[in-house]
């Protein structure tokens, strides 16, 4: 099956979220979440939404929707605000714990949002947020600029397409979705096709183990997934190779390897 991502546009219905000069957070994040979701779907991801129109569900209901969908990653979209309008600016990403896949997604998305023009406010741990605490899969909450800051609103509006593409690219880079085979593939000997006349793109992957016994490989796969890493299995030369991510940028692969080693995994980078 395809990698499944739950997209959660924050607030909705009777809950407008932050409001500034008639502008409502619930509207901004719905438009952005749908745009990002479309890019992810076009890239081969299986996308589910907690809402696609102006309806209200509690944060617990949103987390439950994500859990019931069987998603591999939960991404909640929001915009920030302060008691004093205009006193803060920039983008930040909230995570339950700054490690594993959420940490990787957060940093990759923030790098993209910085390119779009937002100040990078960093990754922040928030253990009291329901959509981060009650979700059973890795989860992140994006704060895409301050809705009460006119400059951030100008960036949000004028660079909307770049912002949507950047968020999608940050997620895709983190999970290696463009080249990673589906988990539990029925034919592990099947190779990914390369279009006629083109050279395959060099992608860096972090290998955690190689096994002749399928069961051992899937034990390692499940352990990695439980720790929040985008792991998969490649069958090659009579070995089940357990790998994580597929990165066009070597630096991103190095960061992933560092995170894996912090969890105690033995790793090396391959292509």
Protein Blocks (a to p, Z undefined) as FASTA:
>chain_A
ZZddddddeeeijlnbjaeehiafklmmmmmmmmmmmmmmmnopacddfbfbdcdddfkl
mmmmmmmnopabdcdddddddfbghiagcdddddfbdghjllmmmmmmmmmmmmnopace
bjaddfkbfklmmpcbdcddddehjfkbmklmmmmmmmmmmmmmmmmmmmmmmnommmpc
cehiablmbccdddehiacdddddddfbdcfblklmmmmmmmmmmnopacddddeehiac
ddedjafblklmmmmmmmmmmnopacdddZZ
